[in-house]
Amino acid sequence: MMRQEEEYPFGVIHFGESFEVERIFFTKDYTEKLNKRGTRTLNKQVIVYTTKDCIECTMVKKVLSEEGIPFETRDLSVNPEYQKEVEKYGFLGVPVTVVENRAVKGFTNELKELMELAKS
């Protein structure tokens, strides 16, 4: 399989036998776009539980970034304690996105509702 690279607002994804996210950050251009739309101050902490090589996790983080919602990434492959945190919300897999006491799994319509909660 040929190695391919795609640029996203949060970094670069390298596709090949598997894929990896090279970095997660707001690029200067993307930050300028956010500022044009208006900056938001969010008081609610958003946590995304993820693992390496999780495409659905990457999509969740991409959407949150595009909406200007800051979030903390907790990678289960880096810290096994995060798996216990995910299980406390009643899930075994990822991505799990948490705002306040509400958690949703996956890239679903419930995620949209959770994003609205984060913005309010």
C-alpha positions in Angstrom: 0.0 0.0 0.0 1.3 3.4 -0.9 1.9 5.9 2.0 -0.3 8.9 1.8 -0.5 12.0 3.9 -3.6 14.2 4.6 -3.5 17.6 6.4 -6.2 18.3 8.9 -6.8 21.3 11.2 -5.4 19.3 14.1 -2.3 17.9 12.3 -1.2 15.5 9.7 -2.4 11.9 9.3 -0.1 9.4 7.6 -1.9 6.5 5.9 -0.2 3.3 5.0 -0.4 -0.2 6.5 -1.9 1.7 9.5 -2.1 5.4 10.1 -0.7 7.7 12.7 -1.4 11.3 13.7 1.8 13.2 13.5 0.8 16.1 15.7 -2.3 17.7 17.2 -2.3 21.4 17.3 -4.0 24.4 15.9 -2.1 25.7 12.9 -1.7 29.4 12.4 -4.1 29.5 9.5 -6.7 27.5 11.4 -6.4 29.7 14.5 -7.0 32.7 12.2 -10.2 31.1 10.9 -11.4 30.4 14.4 -10.7 34.0 15.4 -12.7 35.3 12.3 -15.7 33.1 13.5 -15.3 34.6 17.0 -13.6 33.1 19.9 -15.5 31.2 22.5 -14.7 30.8 26.1 -15.9 27.4 27.3 -16.2 26.6 30.9 -17.0 23.0 30.5 -14.2 20.5 30.3 -14.4 18.2 27.3 -12.4 14.9 27.4 -12.0 12.5 24.5 -10.8 9.0 25.3 -9.0 7.5 22.4 -6.4 5.0 21.2 -3.7 5.0 18.5 -5.0 3.9 15.1 -8.6 4.7 15.9 -10.1 6.4 12.8 -13.4 7.2 14.5 -11.4 8.9 17.4 -9.6 11.0 14.8 -12.9 12.1 13.3 -14.3 13.1 16.7 -11.2 15.2 17.4 -11.4 16.7 14.0 -15.1 17.8 14.5 -14.4 19.2 17.9 -11.4 21.2 16.5 -13.5 22.5 13.6 -16.2 23.7 16.0 -13.5 25.5 18.2 -14.2 23.3 21.2 -11.1 22.7 23.2 -10.7 19.2 24.6 -8.3 17.0 26.5 -7.2 13.8 24.8 -6.7 10.7 27.0 -5.0 7.9 25.1 -5.8 4.4 26.6 -2.7 2.9 25.0 -0.5 5.4 27.0 -2.2 5.1 30.4 -4.2 2.0 31.4 -6.0 3.9 34.1 -8.0 5.7 31.3 -9.6 2.3 30.5 -11.0 2.2 34.0 -12.4 5.7 33.5 -14.1 4.7 30.3 -15.6 1.7 32.0 -17.0 3.9 34.8 -19.1 5.6 32.0 -20.4 2.1 30.9 -18.3 1.7 27.8 -15.5 -0.7 26.8 -14.4 0.9 23.5 -13.4 4.3 22.2 -13.9 7.0 21.2 -15.8 8.2 24.3 -16.4 11.9 24.6 -17.3 13.4 28.0 -18.8 16.8 28.9 -19.7 17.3 32.6 -21.3 14.0 33.7 -22.5 13.0 30.3 -20.6 10.6 28.0 -21.2 9.3 24.5 -19.4 6.7 22.5 -18.6 7.0 18.9 -19.2 9.6 16.1 -23.0 9.8 16.4 -25.8 12.3 16.6 -25.5 12.1 20.4 -22.0 13.7 19.9 -23.7 16.7 18.3 -25.9 17.1 21.3 -22.9 16.8 23.6 -21.1 19.5 21.5 -24.0 21.8 22.0 -23.8 21.2 25.7 -20.1 22.0 25.7 -20.8 25.3 23.9 -23.6 26.4 26.3 
